[in-house]
């Protein structure tokens, strides 16, 4: 019912708002190139674990276009297209097959098939949508991060570096078919509501996510909750709490989450918590974070701990170089990664550790925003 009301409210808002004639949209091109040289160790000599390697990685580098049209009366029409970019040349491969028929001298025919594979520069779709923005807040529809994910990113100290918290928190989603409402900020407080419609009869995606956050002065705090009707691989319900404190050069933050019913299996639950801190010295930022995942319900000794240490150096307002080291210590039946962006293959060069191993990595990276 809540999902239907949210969709109905979005439709009513669109129908009731006036349209200004000849509104010229302002178009902005933006992006981020994040490339690192990673020396990864899977803590195993077997090829099945991707072994140990040195690679050049594109850590969710992205390219986007956003447009905003002033419709008058404080109302704007907005749109955005954003995609990942394979800065390291290892984008999603596209295979093209060609079949050739050859006639023989005796009248018989033969066919031969050749397949060529090329790598695409542009990859997966990121937040892409159309919507309306005004005093009531923002309503949009398309592809969009869940409010729970957005909240967790507020307290991340290694965003898309090796040692990203998502190696252990696991569930940061960007589903299709999103209807999202972003509230205005009231005295530092704001809310996000999202419904994700599933057009498939299996209803594997159908669900909703919501968050509230306060950000004022040195304090940031918030909570989020999401629920899915029939999840195929993630938690049926998940809640997350975050907090952060900033004072001068010091920033300290952390989060706690509890997930239940992973892959829609009752009793498969897990809690994860973590803390991070940074200290700024001129253009340099020294930082570290620690995360711990408990055992998964029904599987003993399946947890892990992860720590990351690093130093960023800001060459300019949009240019950063860094060093980072991270390690994940898995329990006997744990198999968590240590990869950039927190997922195997998230940037094309992740390692997949065996249960009970301790994968680690060292990175030298650069981030250029525009």
C-alpha positions, 0 to 999 in steps of 0.5 A: 500500500505504501508503494502504491501511495508513493507512486500515486503521489508522484503522478498527482504532483506531475499532473498538477504542476504548471509547465513553463513554455520554452524553458531552456535546460542547462546541461552539465557534463561531469565525471570522475576518473579513478584509476589505481595500480593494485598489488593483490594477494588472495592468500592462496596459490590456486588459480581458482582464487585468482592468485596474486596479481598486479593490475591497473584498475578502474574503480567505478570511474564514471561519466554523466550528463545532467540537465535542469530546466527552470519551469518558473515558480521555483520548479525545475525539470531535471534529468540525468544519465550516468554510466561507468567508464572502463578507464583501464580498458577492461569494460564489458566485453561484447561478442559478435559472431559472423557466419559465412557460407561457401559453395563448393565446386560440386554444389555442396555448401559449407559454413564457418563461424568466427567470433570477435570480442571487443571491450566497451568503454562505457559500462553499467548504468548508474543513477539515471532518471527524470524528475521534478524539483521544487519547494516540496522536494524532489520526485524522480523515476529511473535507476537510483541508489537505495536510500540505505546505500546513500546513507552508508556512503556518508561514513565511508573512508575508503570509497571505491578503494581497496578496503571499501566497507562494502566488502563486508556490508555487502548490500548497497543496491542500485535497482531499476524501476525506481520511484524516489522522493527526496525531502527538503532539508528542515533544520539539518534533517532530511528524508528519502523514500523509494519504491522499486517496482518489479515488472517480472512475475517472480517479484525478485526486486519488488521492495522499498527503502527509506532513510532519515538523516540529520547533518548539522555542525560537527554531527551527522546521524541517521538510520535506514530500512529496506525490505524486499518481497522475494530477494534472490541474493540479498537480505529480505530486510535490512536496517542500518544506523550511522553516525559521524563527528567532525572537529577541525582536522579530525573526522570519526564515523561508523555504522551498524547494520542488521540483515535478515533472511538473505536470499529469502531464507529464514534465519540467514541473518548477519550483523556488521559494524565498523568504525573509521577515522581520518586526520587532515594535515595540510593537503594530506589526509591520514585515515583508517577503518575497521569492520567486523561481520558476525557469523551468518545464521546457520553457518558457524565461523563464517564471519570476518574482520577487515582493516584498511589504512591509507593516505590521500594527498590533494593536489587540487580541489578535484585531484587526489593521489593516494596510497592504501593497504587493506586486509580481510581476515576470514574465519574458517567458513568466511570468504569475504573480499578486500576489493575496490568497491567491495565486490568481486569484479566490481572494477574488473580486477577483483580477487575471489578468496577461498574460505578461511583465507586472508586476502590483502592488497596495496594500491597506488591511485589517482582520482580526477573529478570534473 
